[in-house]
Amino acid sequence: MLDDVWIVTLPSDVTEPYEVFVNGVRQQPGADYTAFGGVLRFSKPLAREGRLGLLRWASMFFGVAGTYRKNDSVDVVYEVGGKRVVASGLPITPPTAPQQPRSS
């Protein structure tokens, strides 16, 4: 059985120590996420708003409606060469759905 974890891959130049934020709120290692092998693993659901369809885009353009879908942002703050760097809006990979057996 697969774990329900959302994966965020760190940029290749990230080294410890670093800080992790979700929607601007600092996350605590061990409590909010675990880190291993260049990835962050979150057990709480994270979501990125997908591409907007033509109808939703048009309704926003004409001011009829906005977009209210969940759109989490994972950001990492770290140092490179003595300078603070922010990697913002890192890609989120949702849990993989288990494969259903095919019926013959």
N, CA, C and O of each residue as an XYZ file, in Angstrom:
416
protein
N       0.845     -1.182      0.000
C       0.000      0.000      0.000
C       0.887      1.240      0.000
O       1.869      1.299      0.740
N       0.552      2.222     -0.816
C       1.337      3.440     -0.917
C       0.925      4.431      0.161
O      -0.247      4.520      0.528
N       1.901      5.170      0.659
C       1.612      6.214      1.627
C       0.920      7.368      0.913
O       1.148      7.615     -0.271
N       0.073      8.064      1.655
C      -0.531      9.275      1.126
C       0.397     10.442      1.437
O       0.191     11.175      2.404
N       1.421     10.602      0.604
C       2.370     11.690      0.805
C       2.450     12.531     -0.452
O       2.364     12.027     -1.571
N       2.615     13.813     -0.241
C       2.794     14.761     -1.317
C       4.277     15.076     -1.336
O       4.865     15.379     -0.297
N       4.885     15.007     -2.510
C       6.330     15.152     -2.661
C       6.656     16.496     -3.296
O       6.021     16.922     -4.261
N       7.670     17.153     -2.724
C       8.200     18.391     -3.299
C       9.699     18.180     -3.463
O      10.407     17.945     -2.483
N      10.181     18.264     -4.691
C      11.605     18.083     -4.966
C      12.330     19.398     -4.746
O      11.933     20.437     -5.272
N      13.403     19.338     -3.961
C      14.196     20.528     -3.686
C      15.073     20.873     -4.891
O      15.495     19.980     -5.626
N      15.347     22.168     -5.097
C      16.306     22.537     -6.145
C      17.664     21.890     -5.853
O      17.991     21.630     -4.695
N      18.435     21.637     -6.880
C      19.692     20.892     -6.736
C      20.732     21.620     -5.886
O      21.626     20.975     -5.339
N      20.641     22.944     -5.761
C      21.650     23.682     -4.993
C      21.264     23.908     -3.533
O      21.970     24.625     -2.824
N      20.167     23.319     -3.063
C      19.752     23.470     -1.667
C      20.635     22.605     -0.772
O      20.804     21.409     -1.008
N      21.191     23.231      0.255
C      21.932     22.518      1.286
C      21.393     22.949      2.639
O      20.825     24.032      2.777
N      21.573     22.104      3.623
C      21.127     22.458      4.969
C      22.052     23.522      5.535
O      23.230     23.555      5.181
N      21.562     24.380      6.392
C      20.179     24.467      6.864
C      19.307     25.226      5.868
O      19.781     26.099      5.141
N      18.039     24.879      5.850
C      17.066     25.595      5.030
C      15.751     25.656      5.794
O      15.520     24.899      6.737
N      14.889     26.584      5.359
C      13.582     26.756      5.973
C      12.521     26.439      4.938
O      12.677     26.775      3.764
N      11.439     25.794      5.363
C      10.358     25.408      4.468
C       9.091     26.151      4.891
O       8.757     26.217      6.074
N       8.394     26.707      3.897
C       7.150     27.435      4.133
C       6.061     26.887      3.224
O       6.320     26.583      2.060
N       4.852     26.758      3.740
C       3.687     26.437      2.928
C       2.712     27.586      3.100
O       2.248     27.862      4.206
N       2.405     28.251      2.002
C       1.523     29.418      2.016
C       2.003     30.468      3.013
O       1.196     31.114      3.681
N       3.329     30.635      3.109
C       3.912     31.651      3.970
C       4.058     31.260      5.426
O       4.556     32.055      6.223
N       3.639     30.056      5.799
C       3.724     29.590      7.185
C       4.907     28.626      7.301
O       4.998     27.639      6.571
N       5.812     28.937      8.239
C       6.995     28.088      8.407
C       6.583     26.693      8.876
O       5.746     26.538      9.765
N       7.190     25.694      8.259
C       6.912     24.296      8.575
C       8.048     23.734      9.416
O       9.205     24.123      9.256
N       7.709     22.822     10.308
C       8.698     22.225     11.199
C       9.067     20.824     10.708
O       8.190     19.992     10.474
N      10.388     20.566     10.552
C      10.791     19.220     10.141
C      10.370     18.196     11.187
O      10.462     18.443     12.390
N       9.914     17.061     10.721
C       9.459     16.003     11.612
C       7.991     16.115     11.957
O       7.294     15.103     12.028
N       7.512     17.317     12.171
C       6.097     17.530     12.501
C       5.259     17.764     11.249
O       4.182     17.186     11.098
N       5.763     18.621     10.344
C       4.995     18.983      9.148
C       5.483     18.271      7.885
O       4.712     18.062      6.949
N       6.753     17.903      7.864
C       7.328     17.238      6.687
C       8.552     16.453      7.118
O       9.096     16.658      8.203
N       8.971     15.551      6.248
C      10.253     14.876      6.409
C      11.065     15.138      5.151
O      10.513     15.322      4.066
N      12.375     15.152      5.307
C      13.261     15.402      4.171
C      14.210     14.234      4.017
O      14.782     13.748      4.993
N      14.372     13.782      2.769
C      15.289     12.682      2.496
C      15.619     12.678      1.013
O      14.724     12.743      0.171
N      16.898     12.601      0.696
C      17.321     12.449     -0.687
C      16.872     13.560     -1.619
O      16.531     13.293     -2.772
N      16.863     14.799     -1.147
C      16.512     15.917     -2.017
C      15.030     16.129     -2.225
O      14.632     16.895     -3.103
N      14.197     15.459     -1.426
C      12.755     15.676     -1.525
C      12.169     15.938     -0.141
O      12.686     15.473      0.875
N      11.091     16.684     -0.135
C      10.299     16.902      1.066
C       9.050     16.059      0.935
O       8.436     16.008     -0.130
N       8.670     15.391      2.029
C       7.476     14.541      2.031
C       6.485     15.115      3.040
O       6.775     15.206      4.233
N       5.313     15.501      2.541
C       4.254     16.053      3.378
C       3.133     15.034      3.501
O       2.725     14.435      2.506
N       2.633     14.833      4.719
C       1.506     13.914      4.892
C       0.175     14.649      4.807
O      -0.863     14.023      4.590
N       0.190     15.977      4.978
C      -1.062     16.721      4.815
C      -1.254     17.044      3.339
O      -0.280     17.279      2.623
N      -2.490     17.057      2.882
C      -2.751     17.299      1.457
C      -2.276     18.676      1.002
O      -2.509     19.686      1.667
N      -1.613     18.690     -0.131
C      -1.200     19.923     -0.793
C      -1.788     19.896     -2.193
O      -1.983     18.825     -2.769
N      -2.069     21.057     -2.735
C      -2.660     21.097     -4.083
C      -2.130     22.298     -4.852
O      -1.857     23.352     -4.278
N      -1.992     22.121     -6.149
C      -1.657     23.221     -7.047
C      -2.810     23.367     -8.022
O      -3.311     22.382     -8.564
N      -3.220     24.597     -8.236
C      -4.285     24.838     -9.200
C      -3.733     24.530    -10.579
O      -2.657     24.995    -10.954
N      -4.476     23.750    -11.315
C      -4.047     23.395    -12.662
C      -4.244     24.552    -13.630
O      -4.552     25.673    -13.227
N      -4.066     24.269    -14.874
C      -4.279     25.281    -15.903
C      -5.738     25.667    -15.929
O      -6.621     24.838    -15.704
N      -5.980     26.919    -16.203
C      -7.349     27.412    -16.286
C      -7.950     27.061    -17.639
O      -7.313     27.229    -18.680
N      -9.161     26.579    -17.610
C      -9.876     26.308    -18.848
C     -10.354     27.604    -19.473
O     -10.325     28.657    -18.836
N     -10.786     27.530    -20.699
C     -11.219     28.707    -21.434
C     -12.374     29.418    -20.733
O     -12.371     30.645    -20.638
N     -13.352     28.672    -20.245
C     -14.508     29.286    -19.593
C     -14.100     30.015    -18.316
O     -14.521     31.150    -18.096
N     -13.288     29.382    -17.475
C     -12.846     30.020    -16.228
C     -11.981     31.235    -16.530
O     -12.124     32.273    -15.884
N     -11.081     31.116    -17.509
C     -10.229     32.240    -17.877
C     -11.077     33.407    -18.361
O     -10.848     34.548    -17.961
N     -12.050     33.133    -19.215
C     -12.911     34.192    -19.750
C     -13.730     34.847    -18.641
O     -13.901     36.066    -18.633
N     -14.244     34.036    -17.693
C     -15.041     34.625    -16.618
C     -14.181     35.511    -15.734
O     -14.666     36.523    -15.228
N     -12.917     35.159    -15.535
C     -12.028     36.013    -14.760
C     -11.683     37.275    -15.542
O     -11.646     38.370    -14.980
N     -11.433     37.120    -16.835
C     -11.072     38.253    -17.679
C     -12.178     39.305    -17.695
O     -11.905     40.503    -17.628
N     -13.424     38.852    -17.783
C     -14.548     39.783    -17.843
C     -15.061     40.174    -16.456
O     -16.053     40.895    -16.347
N     -14.401     39.708    -15.404
C     -14.761     40.110    -14.051
C     -16.009     39.450    -13.517
O     -16.591     39.934    -12.546
N     -16.440     38.356    -14.125
C     -17.641     37.662    -13.681
C     -17.345     36.848    -12.429
O     -18.156     36.822    -11.503
N     -16.207     36.193    -12.390
C     -15.852     35.344    -11.258
C     -14.347     35.281    -11.127
O     -13.610     35.569    -12.070
N     -13.905     34.901     -9.946
C     -12.487     34.691     -9.697
C     -12.198     33.205     -9.685
O     -13.021     32.385    -10.090
N     -11.019     32.884     -9.215
C     -10.674     31.479     -9.077
C     -10.490     31.187     -7.601
O      -9.716     31.867     -6.927
N     -11.174     30.210     -7.102
C     -11.163     29.922     -5.675
C     -10.703     28.502     -5.384
O     -11.027     27.943     -4.336
N      -9.970     27.935     -6.283
C      -9.453     26.591     -6.062
C      -8.295     26.651     -5.080
O      -7.648     27.687     -4.924
N      -8.041     25.523     -4.417
C      -6.912     25.447     -3.506
C      -5.630     25.518     -4.316
O      -5.483     24.832     -5.328
N      -4.707     26.352     -3.864
C      -3.461     26.536     -4.589
C      -2.339     26.761     -3.584
O      -1.980     27.902     -3.292
N      -1.780     25.663     -3.049
C      -0.722     25.773     -2.060
C       0.589     26.158     -2.727
O       0.865     25.781     -3.866
N       1.384     26.913     -1.996
C       2.706     27.304     -2.472
C       3.742     26.821     -1.467
O       3.685     27.168     -0.287
N       4.687     26.019     -1.942
C       5.779     25.539     -1.096
C       7.025     26.320     -1.483
O       7.442     26.326     -2.641
N       7.608     26.977     -0.492
C       8.800     27.796     -0.702
C       9.906     27.309      0.223
O       9.639     26.854      1.335
N      11.149     27.406     -0.241
C      12.304     27.018      0.564
C      13.287     28.179      0.559
O      13.608     28.738     -0.489
N      13.761     28.533      1.758
C      14.756     29.601      1.912
C      16.064     28.936      2.340
O      16.097     28.164      3.297
N      17.137     29.248      1.615
C      18.437     28.639      1.903
C      19.536     29.599      1.470
O      19.249     30.664      0.923
N      20.788     29.234      1.709
C      21.913     30.084      1.344
C      22.768     29.442      0.264
O      23.008     28.235      0.267
N      23.221     30.287     -0.661
C      24.172     29.867     -1.700
C      25.236     30.953     -1.765
O      24.927     32.111     -2.046
N      26.474     30.589     -1.511
C      27.566     31.552     -1.567
C      27.381     32.718     -0.612
O      27.772     33.843     -0.923
N      26.788     32.461      0.552
C      26.588     33.512      1.551
C      25.375     34.391      1.317
O      25.129     35.312      2.095
N      24.607     34.131      0.261
C      23.406     34.927     -0.023
C      22.160     34.082      0.207
O      22.127     32.899     -0.131
N      21.130     34.706      0.790
C      19.852     34.020      0.984
C      19.126     33.921     -0.349
O      19.016     34.892     -1.098
N      18.641     32.731     -0.619
C      17.925     32.458     -1.865
C      16.556     31.898     -1.500
O      16.428     31.130     -0.546
N      15.532     32.284     -2.260
C      14.192     31.748     -2.056
C      13.776     31.005     -3.316
O      13.738     31.573     -4.408
N      13.465     29.731     -3.145
C      12.880     28.945     -4.242
C      11.382     28.931     -3.958
O      10.937     28.340     -2.974
N      10.617     29.573     -4.810
C       9.191     29.777     -4.550
C       8.320     28.966     -5.502
O       8.665     28.753     -6.664
N       7.180     28.518     -4.974
C       6.216     27.799     -5.811
C       6.758     26.506     -6.375
O       6.539     26.196     -7.546
N       7.469     25.741     -5.546
C       8.044     24.477     -6.020
C       6.945     23.514     -6.454
O       5.860     23.512     -5.872
N       7.212     22.700     -7.466
C       6.205     21.747     -7.950
C       5.826     20.725     -6.882
O       6.677     20.228     -6.144
N       4.537     20.424     -6.817
C       3.995     19.460     -5.864
C       3.557     18.215     -6.629
O       2.815     18.302     -7.608
N       4.027     17.056     -6.168
C       3.617     15.783     -6.773
C       2.669     15.088     -5.797
O       3.073     14.740     -4.687
N       1.409     14.882     -6.200
C       0.449     14.230     -5.294
C       0.744     12.741     -5.158
O       1.517     12.178     -5.934
N       0.115     12.105     -4.157
C       0.303     10.658     -4.005
C      -0.119      9.927     -5.267
O      -1.019     10.360     -5.986
N       0.539      8.824     -5.517
C       0.195      8.013     -6.668
C      -0.972      7.115     -6.288
O      -0.946      6.444     -5.256
N      -1.983      7.110     -7.125
C      -3.137      6.241     -6.869
C      -2.732      4.798     -7.112
O      -2.052      4.507     -8.097
N      -3.138      3.886     -6.230
C      -2.815      2.475     -6.450
C      -3.460      1.969     -7.736
O      -4.577      2.358     -8.078
N      -2.760      1.117     -8.426
C      -3.279      0.543     -9.674
C      -4.390     -0.448     -9.354
O      -4.232     -1.311     -8.491
N      -5.482     -0.323    -10.031
C      -6.604     -1.263     -9.873
C      -6.337     -2.470    -10.759
O      -5.916     -2.313    -11.904
N      -6.577     -3.682    -10.242
C      -6.375     -4.863    -11.098
C      -7.359     -4.840    -12.265
O      -8.526     -4.478    -12.122
N      -6.851     -5.232    -13.398
C      -7.700     -5.276    -14.601
C      -8.537     -6.540    -14.569
O      -8.055     -7.617    -14.215
N      -9.791     -6.392    -14.943
C     -10.633     -7.580    -15.045
C     -10.583     -8.093    -16.476
O     -10.543     -7.308    -17.423
N     -10.585     -9.374    -16.625
C     -10.495     -9.976    -17.964
C     -11.857    -10.204    -18.555
O     -11.968    -10.703    -19.675
